[in-house]
Amino acid sequence: MANEDDEVLRELVSGAPRGWSNWTVCPQGCCLSYDGGDKANHMAPWLKFLMATFSPLARRPKALTACPATTS
């Protein structure tokens, strides 16, 4: 099983942009925010990669709702 997990991780990383991602996920795991890091030139490529890889919205459009962590 560990070998299968390693293969999946290698496949994900192979498609990732270069450099570090400065995107962070909220505590509920429903949205991303930019942490203000100094590598703004990596902002757009990393967001595209993260959305295409992990977002259910990227695979199946649905109504957007506000993040519970940012609403009062």
Buried (B, 14 or more C-beta within 10 A) or exposed (E): EEEEEEEEEEEEEEEEBEEEBBBEEEEEEEBBEEEEBEEEEBBEBBBEBBBEEBEEEEEEEEEEEEBEEEEE
